[in-house]
Amino acid sequence: MSPIVVVGASLAGLSAVDAIRGSGHDGDVVVLDAAAELPSDRPPLSKQVLAGTMEPAAAHQPLANRLEELDVDLRLGCRVESLDATALRLDLRDGTSLNASGVVVATGATPRSLPGPSLQGVHVLRTLEDSLALRADLLSGPDRVAVIGAGFIGAEVAATCRELGLEVTLIEAASAPMVRVLPVAVGSFVADLHRDHGVDVRLGVGVEGLVADGERVRGVALADGTSVDATVVVVGIGVVPDVAWLDGSGVPVGNGVTCDETCLAAPGVVAAGDVAEWFNPHFGERMRVEQWEHAIEQGAAAGRRLLAADTDAVPFPSVPWFWSDQYDRKLQMAGRPAATDEAHVLEGSFEDQRFVVAFRRGDRCTGVLGVNRPRHVVQARMRLTESLDWAPIEELLA
Ligand SMILES: Cc1cc2nc3c(=O)[nH]c(=O)nc-3n(C[C@H](O)[C@H](O)[C@H](O)COP(=O)(O)OP(=O)(O)OC[C@H]3O[C@@H](n4cnc5c(N)ncnc54)[C@H](O)[C@@H]3O)c2cc1C
């Protein structure tokens, strides 16, 4: 029998393998990854590894130590070029092909970069190599670091750079940081947190382009006619799901791989993690989630789905959860608010920089975010898992 083939040996892919073995499948499992080394765990890359407080080798994935036990045929440096979803055949860059009995798509995402030639001193952050290259540049003593994009990665990098004693300008085209996932009021809190730590925060201004001196970046030209002098620039403007290899495969692709509520994309093909957009029955909406714990949980759900008969397939309902460390503040959020949802502070205050804020849309609570309030967020997540009704959350937290 052909093996199950998992494309992507990172968090979602290995979690799928764990669930496949946990479900009793003892057939062959091949795991392919384009990277030459097993991908590292990503959260420390913008935090401890970048700061130099964690050895790079310690940033390994949770399942890295269990590969032997999971009995996988792991092939690194092995890029999949294309898939024929009807025949379940994969073509690899080395010119060989592989037949599969089932395929797990766990290819994650690639950071967006700015148009134009690549310049020394300009960085994106996804892999261990990215983190170490950025750290080396930070240690060279730049006069200033410009961070383009105040999403979670940009905000974390800005915080880490300040903690290394560097001057930082954080540039964001939107009116507040993180407005893609958080209402403006909370984004404004994040902007103030960075200002309090000495970051020059520029909001509501786009980037016109990079300023170069030969092959080295010298600054960032902004759309309002001003510029920021910086010899290190970090581009944190989001990611693109890695789906180009699925062109013509028969697997539906939109904002990532389009899956049903059970994580199935096509017969015999499931997807999970940053690359997968699925119908989340708990929220009644389609979503693609770029979060660590989600990659583990959806990877497991997708692995089980691959083994299940269609009649036994179960949906994957989820209340996503993530954390972000910035300075001495730990932000944790359960749920999936939209930027337009109402924000209600139910405990603490923005001034104290310790609070719990719940997001409301009609009679629903779409999420709960805590700053240095872990217990509240854990409890709220449990409540949200039962129901998204607003009243029980208000009762719990008020
Ligand atoms: C710097 C950083 C910090 C983060 N911090 C947090 C945090 O604090 N909290 C949080 O909740 N989340 C955080 N995240 C998000 C979290 O780490 C990701 O959501 C998670 O790693 C996604 O895992 P994945 O397995 O879906 O994708 P990935 O980790 O991207 O893995 C995809 C793998 O697929 C491989 N691949 C791609 N295309 C092919 C192909 N054609 N053939 C073969 N292999 C291929 C890639 O090489 C890669 O190894 C952070 C992410 C980053 C980058």
The ligand as an SDF file (V2000), in Angstrom:
LIG
                    3D

 53 58  0  0  0  0  0  0  0  0999 V2000
    8.7260   34.3650   14.4700 C   0  0  0  0  0  0  0  0  0  0  0  0
    7.4050   33.7450   14.8180 C   0  0  0  0  0  0  0  0  0  0  0  0
    6.8980   33.8740   16.1130 C   0  0  0  0  0  0  0  0  0  0  0  0
    5.6650   33.3100   16.4390 C   0  0  0  0  0  0  0  0  0  0  0  0
    5.1800   33.4750   17.7060 N   0  0  0  0  0  0  0  0  0  0  0  0
    3.9740   32.9570   18.0250 C   0  0  0  0  0  0  0  0  0  0  0  0
    3.4370   33.1360   19.3400 C   0  0  0  0  0  0  0  0  0  0  0  0
    4.0480   33.7620   20.2230 O   0  0  0  0  0  0  0  0  0  0  0  0
    2.2230   32.5900   19.6190 N   0  0  0  0  0  0  0  0  0  0  0  0
    1.4980   31.8870   18.6740 C   0  0  0  0  0  0  0  0  0  0  0  0
    0.3870   31.4170   18.9690 O   0  0  0  0  0  0  0  0  0  0  0  0
    1.9920   31.7060   17.4200 N   0  0  0  0  0  0  0  0  0  0  0  0
    3.2120   32.2290   17.0800 C   0  0  0  0  0  0  0  0  0  0  0  0
    3.7040   32.0500   15.8140 N   0  0  0  0  0  0  0  0  0  0  0  0
    2.8940   31.2830   14.8110 C   0  0  0  0  0  0  0  0  0  0  0  0
    3.1790   29.7780   14.8360 C   0  0  0  0  0  0  0  0  0  0  0  0
    4.5130   29.4960   15.0890 O   0  0  0  0  0  0  0  0  0  0  0  0
    2.7350   29.2120   13.4750 C   0  0  0  0  0  0  0  0  0  0  0  0
    1.3400   29.3910   13.3940 O   0  0  0  0  0  0  0  0  0  0  0  0
    3.0900   27.7430   13.2960 C   0  0  0  0  0  0  0  0  0  0  0  0
    4.4850   27.5320   13.3380 O   0  0  0  0  0  0  0  0  0  0  0  0
    2.5350   27.2130   11.9680 C   0  0  0  0  0  0  0  0  0  0  0  0
    2.9570   25.8980   11.7790 O   0  0  0  0  0  0  0  0  0  0  0  0
    2.7240   25.1300   10.3990 P   0  0  0  0  0  0  0  0  0  0  0  0
    3.2060   23.7450   10.6350 O   0  0  0  0  0  0  0  0  0  0  0  0
    1.3410   25.3510    9.9370 O   0  0  0  0  0  0  0  0  0  0  0  0
    3.6270   25.8990    9.3320 O   0  0  0  0  0  0  0  0  0  0  0  0
    5.2080   26.1180    9.2300 P   0  0  0  0  0  0  0  0  0  0  0  0
    5.8190   26.1520   10.5740 O   0  0  0  0  0  0  0  0  0  0  0  0
    5.3960   27.3180    8.3700 O   0  0  0  0  0  0  0  0  0  0  0  0
    5.7500   24.8410    8.4530 O   0  0  0  0  0  0  0  0  0  0  0  0
    5.5110   24.6120    7.1140 C   0  0  0  0  0  0  0  0  0  0  0  0
    6.6280   23.7290    6.5710 C   0  0  0  0  0  0  0  0  0  0  0  0
    6.2990   23.3430    5.2370 O   0  0  0  0  0  0  0  0  0  0  0  0
    7.4730   23.3310    4.4610 C   0  0  0  0  0  0  0  0  0  0  0  0
    7.1060   23.4820    3.0420 N   0  0  0  0  0  0  0  0  0  0  0  0
    6.4980   24.5470    2.4400 C   0  0  0  0  0  0  0  0  0  0  0  0
    6.2880   24.3040    1.1290 N   0  0  0  0  0  0  0  0  0  0  0  0
    6.7720   23.0600    0.8860 C   0  0  0  0  0  0  0  0  0  0  0  0
    6.8310   22.2360   -0.2840 C   0  0  0  0  0  0  0  0  0  0  0  0
    6.3280   22.6440   -1.4550 N   0  0  0  0  0  0  0  0  0  0  0  0
    7.4230   21.0250   -0.1850 N   0  0  0  0  0  0  0  0  0  0  0  0
    7.9190   20.5820    1.0100 C   0  0  0  0  0  0  0  0  0  0  0  0
    7.8720   21.3200    2.1360 N   0  0  0  0  0  0  0  0  0  0  0  0
    7.3050   22.5340    2.0900 C   0  0  0  0  0  0  0  0  0  0  0  0
    8.2820   24.4890    4.9930 C   0  0  0  0  0  0  0  0  0  0  0  0
    9.6560   24.3050    4.7120 O   0  0  0  0  0  0  0  0  0  0  0  0
    7.9600   24.4560    6.4820 C   0  0  0  0  0  0  0  0  0  0  0  0
    8.9150   23.7480    7.2220 O   0  0  0  0  0  0  0  0  0  0  0  0
    4.9320   32.6090   15.4580 C   0  0  0  0  0  0  0  0  0  0  0  0
    5.4360   32.4850   14.1460 C   0  0  0  0  0  0  0  0  0  0  0  0
    6.6560   33.0460   13.8270 C   0  0  0  0  0  0  0  0  0  0  0  0
    7.1830   32.9320   12.4160 C   0  0  0  0  0  0  0  0  0  0  0  0
  1  2  1  0
  2  3  1  0
  2 52  2  0
  3  4  2  0
  4  5  1  0
  4 50  1  0
  5  6  2  0
  6  7  1  0
  6 13  1  0
  7  8  2  0
  7  9  1  0
  9 10  1  0
 10 11  2  0
 10 12  1  0
 12 13  2  0
 13 14  1  0
 14 15  1  0
 14 50  1  0
 15 16  1  0
 16 17  1  0
 16 18  1  0
 18 19  1  0
 18 20  1  0
 20 21  1  0
 20 22  1  0
 22 23  1  0
 23 24  1  0
 24 25  2  0
 24 26  1  0
 24 27  1  0
 27 28  1  0
 28 29  2  0
 28 30  1  0
 28 31  1  0
 31 32  1  0
 32 33  1  0
 33 34  1  0
 33 48  1  0
 34 35  1  0
 35 36  1  0
 35 46  1  0
 36 37  1  0
 36 45  1  0
 37 38  2  0
 38 39  1  0
 39 40  1  0
 39 45  2  0
 40 41  1  0
 40 42  2  0
 42 43  1  0
 43 44  2  0
 44 45  1  0
 46 47  1  0
 46 48  1  0
 48 49  1  0
 50 51  2  0
 51 52  1  0
 52 53  1  0
M  END
$$$$
